[in-house]
């Protein structure tokens, strides 16, 4: 039976906290919050720790931020304590919170996540929203580098009559995408293909969308260790030093795979949107347009395949 636990068992960072053997002397919500603050203070600033605590309580106990705040003196049951303390060890070890909790809410869909597929970002939700608001009624959509399937599944939800396909070279990512599609009841086709050796599936498509790798491998050491050490490198880094490598290859294939007038949508690095737009203008596309994200950063690019 697990319940009463001495906080001193959590304070010995030199040997690493033994969370499995913890005995709780104080089972209040406030004590749990305090332990998160103590154990994560060397890794995260206070504001981020507060966000992590809120995510844990929301995912594990179904509590919103308001309930968490007014319940700080409330005692938790043994089962509840296990649920909210369980994520602490991997968080101390630097595992991303999304992998720890096992899912994220993405454009209203509960998307499972795990190592082997990139964690969906809020900016990518914005990309989906741009595509949905573009005024198209597409018959066929292709998501290149689908990962967890979050883009393809969100577009299928938004365009229920469209045939949606997600492709990825990673069997781990595709297995996760298939799980997500089955769990959500959204029929999307999945294809294991390498962009450089297999190319994209046979078209024509009305929309092709991608959030491809764009970080040169030479900059790997500059990336946040939480990302670099846990998320799949093939979804983050280009093999060489050209951050436009994937964008150029996708554009070359999209010229052939899109219907005349079909749309190509990209999420880009904030420093790369204008270069991507120029590349599309030179490569058979018209009206390349840059969109800013909610932070005011140039993040998304779309263009139309020329007619004829």
C-alpha positions as a Python dict, from the first residue, in 0.01 Angstrom:
ca = {
    (1, 'X'): (0, 0, 0),
    (2, 'X'): (142, 334, -108),
    (3, 'X'): (43, 655, 59),
    (4, 'X'): (256, 818, 322),
    (5, 'X'): (588, 932, 197),
    (6, 'X'): (871, 1132, 346),
    (7, 'X'): (968, 1436, 140),
    (8, 'X'): (1330, 1366, 232),
    (9, 'X'): (1324, 1069, -6),
    (10, 'X'): (1279, 1319, -286),
    (11, 'X'): (1547, 1561, -179),
    (12, 'X'): (1852, 1345, -245),
    (13, 'X'): (1926, 1453, -600),
    (14, 'X'): (2283, 1336, -594),
    (15, 'X'): (2171, 974, -612),
    (16, 'X'): (1850, 1046, -801),
    (17, 'X'): (1503, 1034, -647),
    (18, 'X'): (1363, 690, -580),
    (19, 'X'): (1002, 767, -675),
    (20, 'X'): (893, 405, -666),
    (21, 'X'): (984, 383, -297),
    (22, 'X'): (842, 719, -193),
    (23, 'X'): (640, 737, 128),
    (24, 'X'): (424, 1044, 157),
    (25, 'X'): (401, 1235, 483),
    (26, 'X'): (185, 1505, 328),
    (27, 'X'): (-67, 1394, 69),
    (28, 'X'): (-192, 1743, -17),
    (29, 'X'): (-194, 1889, -365),
    (30, 'X'): (33, 2165, -237),
    (31, 'X'): (293, 1906, -132),
    (32, 'X'): (286, 1752, -479),
    (33, 'X'): (335, 2093, -638),
    (34, 'X'): (624, 2163, -402),
    (35, 'X'): (798, 1839, -498),
    (36, 'X'): (766, 1924, -869),
    (37, 'X'): (919, 2264, -797),
    (38, 'X'): (1207, 2114, -598),
    (39, 'X'): (1288, 1832, -838),
    (40, 'X'): (1256, 2029, -1161),
    (41, 'X'): (1408, 2360, -1052),
    (42, 'X'): (1749, 2276, -1202),
    (43, 'X'): (1594, 2199, -1539),
    (44, 'X'): (1301, 2438, -1586),
    (45, 'X'): (1202, 2793, -1482),
    (46, 'X'): (915, 2829, -1232),
    (47, 'X'): (659, 2933, -1493),
    (48, 'X'): (722, 2621, -1700),
    (49, 'X'): (708, 2395, -1394),
    (50, 'X'): (367, 2545, -1320),
    (51, 'X'): (254, 2455, -1673),
    (52, 'X'): (388, 2100, -1635),
    (53, 'X'): (201, 2052, -1308),
    (54, 'X'): (-119, 2174, -1469),
    (55, 'X'): (-72, 1931, -1757),
    (56, 'X'): (-12, 1638, -1522),
    (57, 'X'): (-321, 1709, -1311),
    (58, 'X'): (-534, 1770, -1621),
    (59, 'X'): (-424, 1448, -1791),
    (60, 'X'): (-409, 1218, -1489),
    (61, 'X'): (-695, 1349, -1273),
    (62, 'X'): (-904, 1554, -1517),
    (63, 'X'): (-853, 1874, -1316),
    (64, 'X'): (-851, 2213, -1484),
    (65, 'X'): (-630, 2500, -1367),
    (66, 'X'): (-905, 2655, -1156),
    (67, 'X'): (-969, 2335, -962),
    (68, 'X'): (-597, 2284, -910),
    (69, 'X'): (-564, 2633, -763),
    (70, 'X'): (-856, 2608, -520),
    (71, 'X'): (-762, 2254, -413),
    (72, 'X'): (-407, 2314, -296),
    (73, 'X'): (-489, 2208, 61),
    (74, 'X'): (-691, 1906, -52),
    (75, 'X'): (-558, 1561, 34),
    (76, 'X'): (-516, 1309, -245),
    (77, 'X'): (-591, 938, -229),
    (78, 'X'): (-319, 676, -273),
    (79, 'X'): (-430, 614, -631),
    (80, 'X'): (-431, 985, -712),
    (81, 'X'): (-86, 1030, -559),
    (82, 'X'): (53, 751, -774),
    (83, 'X'): (-97, 905, -1085),
    (84, 'X'): (42, 1253, -1029),
    (85, 'X'): (385, 1145, -898),
    (86, 'X'): (443, 886, -1170),
    (87, 'X'): (543, 1146, -1436),
    (88, 'X'): (799, 1313, -1210),
    (89, 'X'): (1090, 1073, -1261),
    (90, 'X'): (1094, 1092, -1644),
    (91, 'X'): (1048, 1470, -1626),
    (92, 'X'): (1352, 1495, -1398),
    (93, 'X'): (1541, 1285, -1655),
    (94, 'X'): (1448, 1533, -1929),
    (95, 'X'): (1181, 1335, -2113),
    (96, 'X'): (933, 1568, -2287),
    (97, 'X'): (604, 1599, -2101),
    (98, 'X'): (411, 1490, -2410),
    (99, 'X'): (595, 1157, -2422),
    (100, 'X'): (551, 1115, -2047),
    (101, 'X'): (174, 1166, -2062),
    (102, 'X'): (142, 975, -2389),
    (103, 'X'): (-84, 1210, -2580),
    (104, 'X'): (-153, 1569, -2681),
    (105, 'X'): (-466, 1754, -2775),
    (106, 'X'): (-421, 1866, -3135),
    (107, 'X'): (-688, 2064, -3317),
    (108, 'X'): (-951, 1907, -3095),
    (109, 'X'): (-821, 1552, -3146),
    (110, 'X'): (-651, 1340, -2880),
    (111, 'X'): (-329, 1231, -3054),
    (112, 'X'): (-113, 957, -2903),
    (113, 'X'): (258, 1037, -2901),
    (114, 'X'): (570, 837, -2822),
    (115, 'X'): (939, 831, -2918),
    (116, 'X'): (976, 763, -3288),
    (117, 'X'): (742, 1041, -3399),
    (118, 'X'): (779, 1416, -3364),
    (119, 'X'): (569, 1578, -3094),
    (120, 'X'): (293, 1789, -3255),
    (121, 'X'): (342, 2163, -3197),
    (122, 'X'): (85, 2441, -3161),
    (123, 'X'): (226, 2605, -3475),
    (124, 'X'): (132, 2297, -3673),
    (125, 'X'): (-226, 2335, -3551),
    (126, 'X'): (-214, 2679, -3710),
    (127, 'X'): (-96, 2523, -4037),
    (128, 'X'): (-396, 2291, -4031),
    (129, 'X'): (-628, 2583, -3966),
    (130, 'X'): (-484, 2776, -4262),
    (131, 'X'): (-545, 2479, -4492),
    (132, 'X'): (-900, 2430, -4364),
    (133, 'X'): (-976, 2799, -4412),
    (134, 'X'): (-831, 2815, -4763),
    (135, 'X'): (-1171, 2783, -4930),
    (136, 'X'): (-1093, 2453, -5102),
    (137, 'X'): (-1316, 2148, -5121),
    (138, 'X'): (-1041, 1896, -5197),
    (139, 'X'): (-1096, 1545, -5325),
    (140, 'X'): (-744, 1416, -5246),
    (141, 'X'): (-492, 1533, -4986),
    (142, 'X'): (-135, 1415, -4920),
    (143, 'X'): (55, 1478, -4595),
    (144, 'X'): (429, 1423, -4644),
    (145, 'X'): (621, 1322, -4331),
    (146, 'X'): (303, 1247, -4141),
    (147, 'X'): (466, 1137, -3814),
    (148, 'X'): (190, 1083, -3557),
    (149, 'X'): (-68, 1154, -3828),
    (150, 'X'): (-185, 1473, -3659),
    (151, 'X'): (-205, 1682, -3979),
    (152, 'X'): (-362, 1411, -4194),
    (153, 'X'): (-619, 1320, -3929),
    (154, 'X'): (-712, 1682, -3861),
    (155, 'X'): (-759, 1746, -4232),
    (156, 'X'): (-971, 1432, -4264),
    (157, 'X'): (-1189, 1559, -3982),
    (158, 'X'): (-1219, 1897, -4151),
    (159, 'X'): (-1266, 1757, -4504),
    (160, 'X'): (-1465, 1438, -4434),
    (161, 'X'): (-1538, 1372, -4801),
    (162, 'X'): (-1176, 1395, -4907),
    (163, 'X'): (-943, 1099, -4957),
    (164, 'X'): (-650, 1171, -4725),
    (165, 'X'): (-314, 995, -4734),
    (166, 'X'): (-20, 1027, -4495),
    (167, 'X'): (329, 911, -4595),
    (168, 'X'): (640, 865, -4385),
    (169, 'X'): (963, 668, -4415),
    (170, 'X'): (952, 561, -4050),
    (171, 'X'): (765, 240, -3968),
    (172, 'X'): (745, 350, -3602),
    (173, 'X'): (577, 675, -3699),
    (174, 'X'): (335, 505, -3935),
    (175, 'X'): (238, 247, -3673),
    (176, 'X'): (155, 534, -3438),
    (177, 'X'): (-39, 718, -3709),
    (178, 'X'): (-241, 403, -3778),
    (179, 'X'): (-319, 370, -3405),
    (180, 'X'): (-435, 728, -3393),
    (181, 'X'): (-653, 688, -3700),
    (182, 'X'): (-814, 376, -3560),
    (183, 'X'): (-869, 530, -3216),
    (184, 'X'): (-1028, 840, -3366),
    (185, 'X'): (-1235, 655, -3627),
    (186, 'X'): (-1092, 867, -3908),
    (187, 'X'): (-1018, 670, -4227),
    (188, 'X'): (-682, 786, -4360),
    (189, 'X'): (-455, 584, -4589),
    (190, 'X'): (-96, 539, -4471),
    (191, 'X'): (204, 475, -4694),
    (192, 'X'): (563, 393, -4597),
    (193, 'X'): (775, 572, -4853),
    (194, 'X'): (1110, 747, -4865),
    (195, 'X'): (1073, 1085, -5032),
    (196, 'X'): (1414, 1065, -5196),
    (197, 'X'): (1405, 706, -5323),
    (198, 'X'): (1035, 627, -5362),
    (199, 'X'): (889, 968, -5432),
    (200, 'X'): (533, 1062, -5345),
    (201, 'X'): (232, 840, -5422),
    (202, 'X'): (61, 872, -5758),
    (203, 'X'): (-156, 1181, -5790),
    (204, 'X'): (-326, 1390, -5874),
    (205, 'X'): (-378, 1562, -5539),
    (206, 'X'): (-567, 1881, -5469),
    (207, 'X'): (-360, 1965, -5161),
    (208, 'X'): (-13, 1856, -5054),
    (209, 'X'): (99, 1962, -4708),
    (210, 'X'): (421, 1907, -4517),
    (211, 'X'): (614, 2009, -4208),
    (212, 'X'): (949, 1868, -4323),
    (213, 'X'): (1288, 1864, -4150),
    (214, 'X'): (1476, 2191, -4190),
    (215, 'X'): (1748, 2205, -3923),
    (216, 'X'): (2101, 2149, -4062),
    (217, 'X'): (2272, 1865, -3879),
    (218, 'X'): (2563, 2099, -3808),
    (219, 'X'): (2335, 2289, -3569),
    (220, 'X'): (2237, 1980, -3370),
    (221, 'X'): (2429, 2083, -3060),
    (222, 'X'): (2243, 2416, -3045),
    (223, 'X'): (1906, 2247, -3004),
    (224, 'X'): (1735, 2216, -2665),
    (225, 'X'): (1853, 1882, -2515),
    (226, 'X'): (1493, 1788, -2433),
    (227, 'X'): (1423, 1791, -2807),
    (228, 'X'): (1760, 1672, -2933),
    (229, 'X'): (1789, 1378, -2694),
    (230, 'X'): (1438, 1242, -2730),
    (231, 'X'): (1266, 1332, -3056),
    (232, 'X'): (1352, 1149, -3382),
    (233, 'X'): (1644, 1313, -3561),
    (234, 'X'): (1516, 1217, -3904),
    (235, 'X'): (1210, 1435, -3841),
    (236, 'X'): (1422, 1732, -3729),
    (237, 'X'): (1746, 1745, -3927),
    (238, 'X'): (1839, 1759, -4293),
    (239, 'X'): (2125, 1525, -4388),
    (240, 'X'): (2350, 1811, -4503),
    (241, 'X'): (2367, 2184, -4449),
    (242, 'X'): (2091, 2299, -4687),
    (243, 'X'): (1780, 2374, -4477),
    (244, 'X'): (1574, 2388, -4798),
    (245, 'X'): (1665, 2036, -4910),
    (246, 'X'): (1330, 1875, -4828),
    (247, 'X'): (1128, 2176, -4945),
    (248, 'X'): (1296, 2167, -5286),
    (249, 'X'): (1244, 1795, -5338),
    (250, 'X'): (882, 1811, -5224),
    (251, 'X'): (817, 2107, -5456),
    (252, 'X'): (972, 1924, -5752),
    (253, 'X'): (748, 1624, -5695),
    (254, 'X'): (442, 1831, -5610),
    (255, 'X'): (457, 2004, -5948),
    (256, 'X'): (384, 1664, -6100),
    (257, 'X'): (162, 1531, -5821),
    (258, 'X'): (-78, 1823, -5788),
    (259, 'X'): (-368, 1900, -6015),
    (260, 'X'): (-332, 2229, -6204),
    (261, 'X'): (-435, 2492, -5951),
    (262, 'X'): (-366, 2254, -5662),
    (263, 'X'): (-216, 2392, -5343),
    (264, 'X'): (114, 2317, -5171),
    (265, 'X'): (139, 2411, -4802),
    (266, 'X'): (453, 2417, -4587),
    (267, 'X'): (544, 2485, -4228),
    (268, 'X'): (893, 2635, -4221),
    (269, 'X'): (1161, 2759, -3987),
    (270, 'X'): (1107, 3124, -3899),
    (271, 'X'): (1425, 3216, -4086),
    (272, 'X'): (1334, 3016, -4395),
    (273, 'X'): (986, 3121, -4508),
    (274, 'X'): (1102, 3379, -4762),
    (275, 'X'): (1361, 3146, -4912),
    (276, 'X'): (1096, 2873, -4946),
    (277, 'X'): (859, 3119, -5114),
    (278, 'X'): (1129, 3224, -5363),
    (279, 'X'): (1207, 2862, -5439),
    (280, 'X'): (841, 2788, -5512),
    (281, 'X'): (813, 3091, -5743),
    (282, 'X'): (1109, 2959, -5941),
    (283, 'X'): (980, 2603, -5952),
    (284, 'X'): (644, 2599, -6127),
    (285, 'X'): (423, 2757, -5863),
    (286, 'X'): (240, 3086, -5862),
    (287, 'X'): (126, 3327, -5591),
    (288, 'X'): (360, 3205, -5317),
    (289, 'X'): (224, 3353, -4994),
    (290, 'X'): (379, 3375, -4648),
    (291, 'X'): (162, 3357, -4336),
    (292, 'X'): (267, 3456, -3986),
    (293, 'X'): (194, 3244, -3682),
    (294, 'X'): (18, 3377, -3375),
    (295, 'X'): (350, 3506, -3243),
    (296, 'X'): (397, 3721, -3551),
    (297, 'X'): (668, 3496, -3697),
    (298, 'X'): (677, 3412, -4069),
    (299, 'X'): (604, 3041, -4040),
    (300, 'X'): (386, 2909, -4323),
    (301, 'X'): (410, 2923, -4700),
    (302, 'X'): (158, 2819, -4961),
    (303, 'X'): (157, 2837, -5338),
    (304, 'X'): (-56, 2718, -5628),
    (305, 'X'): (55, 2489, -5908),
    (306, 'X'): (39, 2682, -6232),
    (307, 'X'): (-252, 2606, -6461),
    (308, 'X'): (-158, 2429, -6781),
}
